[in-house]
Every structure is written in structure tokens, then in C-alpha cells.
Amino acid sequence: MKKKHAVIKRIVGGKMKQKKRMFVISATAMLLTASITQTVTIPVEATELQQTQDDQYYLFEDSSYRLLEYEDISTISTADIRIAKNEIYARHGRKFSSEDLQQYFSQLPWYQGTIEPDQFDENSLNEIERANVNFLDQEYQKGTGAYNASVADSILLRVKGQSEALQIAVIEDKIGMDSFAQRVTVQYKPADGKIDEEEPATVYLGDFYRKDGEICGNIGYRLGADRIDGGNASAWYNGHWYESVIESEEYGDYYQTSLLYGLYEDGLKIAWCWVTDEMLNGWQGAPEWLLTENFIYASDYNNGLNVFDRNGNVTAQVSDCQRVLAVYNGFVYYMTKDGMLMCAEEGTMAAQQSLFQTNKFAAGAVGTHFLYQTEEGIYAYDLETNLSTKISDSIREWGDDFVAGLDCAYIGQSEYNSGQYVLESVSYDGLERETVCTINGISYANLLKAEGNLIYLVAGPIGGDFESPEGNMNEVKFAIDLEDGITYVLGADWFP
């Protein structure tokens, strides 16, 4: 029976404070694709969701939709008036040339500075924001302000109090890499309790997996180009061990490489596929394997999707598939190379339907949710209801760092070489968001996957490579247990 998809609704919830001279927005837009209608709904009372969560970290949390008046600033200092003016710019992601302003806003949990001062578009401010900027600037130039304690300073004290609530994680080194513990500090917010994990219906092969409570997989050092640890990816699924390996390779003209990947179940080959890549040594050519009870999916950007039954027979091929995001209730959800989200019947890939356009970035499903990103933000797709809900604004245009978890999404953010990475959990309705982990002493980090209370990441060093018994390493892979507060150092890579 062909599945009937419900109308996909993106809904932002929350409350907006009722104040005089307030501008509100109510908008509905529709996007028609093959047979799916997408409705974007922004309730009148829901235009300032994120601000209501972070009000305590603003001088004026409503300065984007309420005209400020003299009585608003009569009791704050002149320095705070300057902060209030630039708070409006900071809300739009503007960076600051003044070191004191950049340092102040960089400490606030809501600030996501991504736009250089000389590239900021003043037209991105609405009419109320422009009026408030002019008003605050005029009063600052006049020297308006009271001799009261700085409100901005008290905000930083609240931020510091929240940061101190994070606990230092213990680093358990499984590969003998002392330099990681010497240079990196991990802080975490203890989880409320252990996440109950059921046997997953589908599993991706990857660097690491858990079996009987232990982390297994490619633990150790790897010297060479990244082919998913030399071609090896593994998983434990339904009582069986799976491994993908490179079995042979052929080189063509212009650095074209063809690699033969075999998939083994308990040591016996059950499927194989060729992957052709234009990159030298097949650096980006490894397929992503997704295991289900009846079928096996192997997808990669260059070669599309191959679907196998459990006897190794190819049941379907989709050339424009970039990756499979979920298999649920008899349907496959996947993303095309141009970023279109699609669904089709499991195994045969028949009855293909276009859902909606993304910006080509997505995270595979855990439980009943997968994530994707558009120009408007990050969305969670609920496989049970077929509803899509915006859970966060976009942090960067070229693809944010996020993974799906069983009960929530995880979104990471950092600037290259900033020295810090911040990981937040976001509820799938977008209403709850909190910092669950910070990592200091690294140049960058990227999420790999979430597995129960374990969050897997890969990070690069700041100020020179990590030292190890096997030589210098430019990346380290590790897992953070948000329940027990242990950081497991699992693997390290060196790229020639």
C-alpha cells in the first residue's frame, strides 16, 4: 500500500511578551513538490522563541520588536547603553572590530558571530532595530547614563555561573596518547539519567560501535589517507558483526581511482560494490553502509545508491542519491546530490516522492528522527508523524555541525582556531536548548554520532599536532559519556 504523507509543518513555538508599540509577524508559505505540500507557519505569539529562552543574557531582549524609550535607559550606565546598541547587531551574527565588544558577546550563549564587520548588511535590521540603534547611539554620544553598577557585568556573572555548573570530565585514554589529556579540557553537564536504548531497527557502519556495553571498532592509530580507517568500517547488529573493507583498487587517468568494497557478516562476504572517485587514493570514496533487517544500503556522493537483499543480490540502484537518512515503516528516506529530500519504497526504491529542498546537509536517523538543514535553519523530521519542525537557526551557511540523538538533537559550534567547541542539546520540538559540553584546547571539532549517552567527535589540535607513540597526529577521535563524565580517547589519524 502506498504511504500517504501528511502535510509537513514547520512550527516555531513559544511566547512573545506583550508590550506596547510592538511589531508582530504572521506568515504562511507553501512549497509544492511532486506530491507533497509543505506549509511554513509562524504563529503571531511565536516570533521570539529563542529570545524567551535566553532573556537573562540580554540587556534588552525585546529590542528587535519594541521601540526603546528614555525610561528604558535612564537607570543603566553609559557603557551599558553602548552594549545595548551593539546587542542588536550581535543578534544578527555581526562580529566586532572593538576587542572589548567582541570579548563580551563571545561569552554569551546566544551569540553566534559569523559576519565580519565590513561584510555586515545594515538592511538585515528591521525598522524597529534601526530606530533603536539610532536612539541608543545618540544617547551614548550625549553621555546619557546613570552611575549604577553595570548590568552587562551582572550578565557575565550569570554566564560564568552556568559555565561553572559544568563538571570536568575524566579522560580515559585507550590508545596511550598523553598529549590529548595534557592539552584538552572537557566539561560536561551530567545527564538526568541513562538513556534507555532498545535494539536499533537500522544501523550505520562506522569507526566505532558498542557491544555488551564496551566501545569497539577502530581503536588505535592510523597513518595514511582517510578511507574510513583504511577502508574498514564496522558495526554490531542483531547479534552479528559486520565489517566493510577495501579489497582491491584500480587507478585511471586524472587521479581517478576505483575501489572494491566488500561487506562481511561474521567473516563471510554478503555484498560488494565498486566506488569510483576523482580524488587521489580514493580519499572520499568510501560508501556509507546502512543495515536493516531485510536489505543493505550502500551510498556515496559520487556513485549513488546500491541496494542489496540479504543474499547479496542488487535490488535497486539510484544514481543521484547522496546518502540514505532513514528506513522506517517500509519506506526509505534519502537525499539527492542536489539536496532534494526524497522517499521511496524499501528495497525496490519504487514510488519515489519528492519531499522538499535542503541545502545538502543532513544527519541520519536515530530512533524516529533525522535532521536536515535549509537556508532557514535546522529541522527535525519525525518519521512517525511525517512532520518537520524547525529546532534551530543556521549557524553557518556551508553546513552546521549536528547529529540526531534518541531523545534530542545535538548541535555543535566553534570558530576555527578559537580554542573552544560548545555542544548543545536541542529538543525535537525546538523549545528546550542547553549547553551539555564544552571542549577547550582544540582548533576545531565535528560530531560523528550520538549513541545513548555517548557523543562521538573528531577534533584537531591547536598550536601543533598531537604527539603520540606512533608519531604526530592531526586528528583525534573520542567519545564523551554525558552520564558518567568520562571522555574515551579512541583513535588518532595522521594525514600525509
C-alpha positions in Angstrom: 0.0 0.0 0.0 1.4 3.4 -0.9 2.1 5.5 2.1 0.2 8.8 2.4 2.4 11.6 3.6 0.9 14.2 5.8 1.4 17.9 5.2 4.8 18.8 6.5 4.5 21.7 9.0 7.4 23.7 10.3 6.3 25.2 13.6 8.2 27.5 15.9 6.6 27.6 19.4 7.0 29.8 22.4 5.6 33.1 23.8 6.3 36.7 23.0 5.9 39.2 25.7 3.0 41.7 25.1 4.4 45.2 25.1 3.2 48.5 23.6 4.2 49.6 20.1 5.1 46.0 19.2 5.5 44.7 15.6 4.5 41.1 15.1 4.8 38.9 12.0 2.4 36.2 10.8 3.4 34.4 7.7 2.3 31.3 5.8 4.1 30.0 2.8 3.6 26.9 0.7 6.0 24.9 -1.4 4.7 22.4 -3.9 6.8 19.4 -5.0 6.0 16.1 -6.7 3.0 15.2 -4.5 3.9 16.9 -1.2 2.7 20.2 0.2 4.9 22.0 2.7 3.4 24.7 5.0 5.5 27.1 6.9 3.6 28.5 9.9 4.8 31.2 12.3 2.1 31.9 14.9 1.8 35.6 16.0 2.8 34.8 19.5 5.8 32.8 18.5 8.2 35.1 16.7 10.8 35.4 19.5 11.2 31.8 20.7 15.0 31.7 21.2 15.0 35.1 23.0 12.5 34.0 25.6 14.9 31.1 26.5 17.9 33.4 26.8 16.3 36.6 28.2 18.6 36.7 31.2 21.6 37.2 28.9 20.3 40.3 27.1 20.1 43.9 28.3 17.0 44.4 26.1 15.7 41.0 24.9 12.9 42.8 23.0 14.9 45.5 21.2 14.2 43.8 17.8 10.4 44.3 18.1 9.8 47.1 20.6 10.8 50.7 20.4 13.0 51.6 23.3 12.3 54.8 25.2 14.3 57.1 27.6 12.9 55.4 30.7 14.4 52.1 29.5 18.0 53.5 29.7 17.7 56.1 32.5 18.9 53.6 35.1 21.7 51.9 33.2 25.3 53.1 32.7 26.7 54.8 29.6 28.8 51.7 28.9 25.7 49.6 29.1 23.9 51.8 26.5 26.8 51.1 24.1 26.4 47.4 24.8 22.6 47.6 24.2 23.2 49.2 20.8 25.6 46.6 19.7 23.5 43.8 21.2 21.1 44.5 18.2 23.9 43.8 15.8 25.2 40.8 17.7 21.8 39.2 17.5 22.2 39.1 13.7 25.7 37.4 13.9 27.8 40.5 13.4 31.4 40.4 14.6 33.1 43.5 16.2 36.3 45.3 15.5 36.4 46.6 19.1 38.1 44.0 21.1 36.1 44.7 24.3 32.8 44.2 22.4 33.9 41.0 20.7 35.1 39.6 24.0 31.8 40.5 25.8 29.5 39.0 23.2 31.7 35.9 22.7 30.9 34.9 26.3 27.1 34.9 25.8 25.4 31.5 25.0 23.1 33.0 22.3 25.8 34.8 20.3 26.9 33.3 17.0 29.3 35.7 15.4 29.8 34.7 11.8 29.7 38.0 9.8 32.8 40.3 9.5 32.1 44.0 10.3 32.9 45.1 6.8 30.5 42.5 5.3 27.5 43.2 7.5 24.4 44.3 5.7 22.6 47.1 7.6 19.5 46.2 5.6 19.3 43.0 7.6 18.0 45.1 10.5 14.3 45.7 10.6 12.8 49.2 11.0 12.5 48.9 14.8 16.0 47.7 15.2 17.4 50.6 13.1 15.4 53.1 15.1 16.7 51.6 18.4 20.3 51.7 17.1 20.0 55.4 16.2 18.3 56.2 19.5 20.9 54.3 21.6 23.8 55.8 19.6 22.5 59.4 20.1 22.1 58.9 23.8 25.5 57.3 24.2 27.1 60.2 22.3 25.3 62.6 24.7 26.8 60.7 27.7 23.4 59.6 28.9 23.6 57.0 31.7 23.4 56.6 35.5 26.2 55.8 37.9 24.8 52.4 38.6 26.5 49.0 38.6 26.9 47.6 35.1 24.0 45.4 34.0 26.3 43.8 31.4 28.8 42.8 34.1 25.9 41.0 36.0 25.0 39.2 32.8 28.6 37.9 32.5 28.4 36.7 36.1 25.3 34.7 35.3 27.1 33.2 32.3 30.0 32.3 34.5 27.7 30.7 37.0 26.2 28.5 34.2 29.7 27.6 33.0 30.8 26.6 36.5 27.8 24.3 36.7 29.6 22.1 34.1 31.8 19.5 35.6 35.3 18.4 34.4 35.2 15.1 32.6 37.7 12.4 33.4 39.8 11.4 30.3 40.3 7.7 29.8 43.0 7.1 27.3 42.6 3.9 25.4 45.5 4.4 23.0 48.3 5.8 25.1 48.1 9.4 23.9 49.1 11.5 26.9 49.2 14.8 24.9 45.4 14.8 24.5 44.8 14.9 28.2 47.6 17.4 28.7 46.2 19.9 26.2 42.4 19.4 26.1 39.8 20.0 28.8 36.3 18.6 28.5 33.5 19.9 30.6 30.0 18.3 30.7 26.5 18.7 32.2 25.6 15.4 33.8 22.6 13.7 32.1 19.5 13.3 34.2 19.7 9.6 33.8 20.8 6.8 31.5 19.0 6.8 28.1 17.2 3.6 27.7 18.4 2.0 24.4 16.4 -0.5 22.6 17.9 -2.8 19.8 18.0 -0.4 16.9 16.0 -1.2 13.8 18.7 0.1 11.5 22.5 0.6 12.0 25.2 2.5 10.1 28.7 1.1 9.9 31.3 3.4 11.2 34.5 3.9 13.1 33.1 2.7 16.4 30.2 0.7 17.8 29.1 -0.7 21.2 28.8 -4.3 22.1 27.8 -5.5 25.6 28.5 -2.0 27.0 32.0 -1.8 25.5 33.2 0.5 22.8 34.7 -1.5 19.9 36.0 -0.7 16.4 39.0 1.1 15.0 40.6 1.8 18.3 44.3 2.9 17.9 46.4 4.8 15.4 46.1 5.2 11.6 48.8 6.6 9.4 47.7 7.4 6.0 44.9 8.9 3.9 41.3 8.7 5.2 39.4 5.8 3.7 37.3 5.3 6.8 40.3 3.9 8.6 41.9 2.3 5.6 38.6 1.1 4.3 37.4 -0.6 7.5 34.1 0.3 9.0 32.2 -2.0 11.3 29.0 -2.5 13.4 27.2 -4.9 15.7 23.7 -5.6 14.6 21.1 -8.2 15.6 23.8 -10.4 17.1 26.2 -10.3 14.1 29.4 -8.5 13.4 29.7 -6.6 10.2 32.8 -5.1 8.5 33.4 -3.2 5.3 36.9 -3.5 3.8 38.7 -2.3 0.6 39.6 -5.5 -1.3 41.2 -4.0 -4.4 41.8 -0.8 -6.2 42.4 0.3 -9.8 43.9 3.6 -10.9 42.8 5.5 -14.0 43.7 8.9 -15.6 43.5 12.2 -13.8 43.7 10.7 -10.4 40.6 8.6 -10.9 40.5 5.6 -8.5 38.2 2.7 -8.4 37.9 0.8 -5.1 36.2 -2.5 -4.5 34.5 -2.6 -1.1 33.3 -5.9 0.4 30.8 -6.2 3.2 31.2 -9.1 5.6 28.9 -10.6 8.1 30.7 -12.7 10.8 33.6 -13.1 8.3 31.5 -14.1 5.3 31.1 -11.8 2.3 27.4 -10.9 1.8 27.7 -7.8 -0.6 30.2 -5.8 -2.6 30.3 -2.7 -4.7 32.8 -0.6 -6.8 33.3 3.0 -5.9 34.9 5.3 -8.4 36.3 8.6 -7.2 38.2 11.5 -8.8 40.2 12.1 -5.6 43.8 10.7 -5.3 43.9 7.4 -3.4 40.1 7.3 -3.1 40.2 9.7 -0.2 36.4 10.4 -0.3 35.2 7.3 -1.9 34.1 5.1 0.9 30.4 4.1 0.8 28.1 4.6 3.8 26.6 1.3 4.7 23.1 1.1 6.4 21.9 -2.2 7.7 18.3 -3.2 8.0 16.6 -6.5 8.7 15.8 -7.3 5.0 18.1 -5.0 3.0 21.5 -3.4 2.9 22.1 0.1 1.5 25.5 1.4 0.3 25.6 5.0 -0.8 28.2 7.6 -1.6 28.1 11.0 -3.3 30.0 10.1 -6.4 28.4 6.8 -7.2 24.8 6.9 -5.8 23.0 4.1 -4.1 23.1 0.4 -4.3 20.5 -1.7 -2.5 21.2 -5.4 -1.7 19.0 -8.1 -0.3 20.4 -10.4 2.3 21.7 -12.8 -0.4 23.8 -10.1 -1.9 21.6 -9.5 -4.9 21.2 -5.9 -6.2 17.5 -5.0 -5.9 17.8 -1.3 -6.8 20.1 1.5 -7.8 19.6 5.3 -7.6 22.4 7.2 -9.3 21.5 10.7 -7.9 21.4 9.5 -4.2 23.8 11.3 -1.9 23.0 9.3 1.3 20.3 7.4 3.0 18.9 9.1 6.0 16.4 6.5 7.4 14.4 3.4 6.6 11.2 3.4 8.5 7.8 1.7 8.2 8.6 0.3 4.7 10.0 3.5 3.3 13.5 4.8 2.6 14.3 8.5 3.1 17.3 9.8 1.2 18.9 12.9 -0.1 19.8 13.5 -3.7 23.0 15.2 -4.8 21.2 18.5 -5.4 19.8 18.4 -1.8 16.2 17.2 -2.5 14.8 15.1 0.3 13.0 12.0 -1.2 11.2 8.9 0.0 10.7 5.6 -1.8 9.6 2.0 -1.1 12.0 -0.1 0.9 14.2 -2.4 -1.1 12.9 -1.6 -4.6 13.1 2.2 -4.4 9.9 2.4 -6.3 7.2 5.1 -6.0 9.7 7.8 -5.4 8.3 11.1 -3.9 10.0 14.5 -3.6 9.5 15.9 -0.1 11.3 19.3 0.0 14.6 21.0 -0.8 17.5 21.2 1.7 21.0 22.7 1.4 22.6 19.2 1.1 23.4 18.8 4.8 21.6 16.2 6.9 22.2 13.7 9.7 21.0 10.1 9.6 18.1 9.0 11.8 18.4 7.8 15.4 15.1 6.4 16.7 12.3 8.2 14.9 14.0 11.5 13.9 16.6 12.6 11.3 17.9 16.1 10.8 18.4 18.3 7.8 19.3 21.9 7.1 17.9 24.6 4.8 18.8 28.3 4.4 16.2 28.9 7.1 17.6 26.7 9.8 18.0 23.2 11.1 14.9 20.9 11.1 13.9 17.7 12.7 11.8 15.3 10.7 9.5 13.0 12.7 9.2 9.6 11.0 6.1 8.7 13.0 4.1 11.9 12.1 5.8 13.0 8.9 6.1 16.5 10.4 9.1 18.7 10.1 9.9 21.2 12.9 12.5 23.9 12.9 14.7 23.4 16.0 17.4 26.0 15.4 18.6 28.8 13.2 21.5 28.1 11.0 24.9 28.9 12.5 26.9 28.9 9.3 25.9 28.9 5.6 28.1 26.0 4.5 26.7 23.4 6.8 26.2 23.2 10.5 27.5 20.5 12.8 24.7 18.4 14.1 23.6 14.8 14.8 20.4 13.1 15.8 20.1 11.5 19.3 17.4 9.3 20.7 15.6 12.0 22.7 17.1 15.2 21.3 19.4 16.7 18.6 22.9 17.8 19.3 24.3 20.9 17.7 28.0 21.9 18.0 29.6 25.3 17.2 33.0 26.8 17.2 35.2 29.0 15.1 38.3 27.5 13.6 41.3 28.0 15.9 39.1 29.7 18.5 40.3 27.0 21.0 36.7 26.1 22.2 33.9 23.9 21.0 30.4 24.2 22.5 27.9 21.3 22.3 24.2 21.9 22.9 21.2 19.6 23.1 18.0 20.8 21.5 14.6 19.1 22.0 12.9 17.9 18.9 10.1 20.5 19.3 12.8 23.2 19.4 11.5 24.6 22.8 14.4 23.4 25.1 18.1 24.1 24.5 21.0 23.8 26.8 24.8 23.5 26.8 25.8 19.9 27.6 29.5 20.0 26.9 32.4 22.4 26.2 35.8 21.3 24.8 38.8 23.6 25.2 42.3 23.4 23.7 41.3 22.3 20.1 41.3 24.1 16.8 38.0 22.5 15.7 35.7 19.6 16.3 33.0 17.8 14.4 30.2 15.4 15.6 30.3 11.8 14.4 27.2 10.3 16.0 25.2 10.0 19.2 24.7 6.6 20.8 22.7 6.7 24.0 24.6 8.9 26.4 27.7 8.7 24.3 28.6 11.5 21.9 31.4 10.7 19.4 33.5 13.5 17.9 36.7 14.1 15.9 38.9 17.1 16.8 42.1 18.8 15.5 44.9 20.2 17.7 45.6 23.9 18.2 49.2 25.0 18.2 50.8 21.9 16.6 49.9 18.3 16.1 49.1 15.9 19.0 52.1 13.8 20.0 51.7 10.0 20.2 53.9 6.9 20.4 53.2 6.4 16.7 54.3 10.0 15.7 52.5 13.3 15.4 48.7 13.1 14.8 46.5 15.8 13.2 43.1 14.4 14.4 41.8 12.6 17.5 38.5 10.6 17.7 36.9 10.4 21.1 33.6 9.8 22.9 32.1 11.7 25.8 29.7 9.9 28.2 27.3 12.5 29.4 26.1 10.3 32.2 29.4 9.1 33.8 31.5 12.1 32.7 34.2 10.0 31.0 36.0 11.0 27.8 37.3 8.0 26.0 40.2 8.7 23.6 39.7 6.1 20.9 41.7 6.8 17.8 44.2 9.2 16.2 44.9 9.9 12.5 47.8 11.3 10.5 47.3 12.7 7.0 50.2 12.8 4.7 
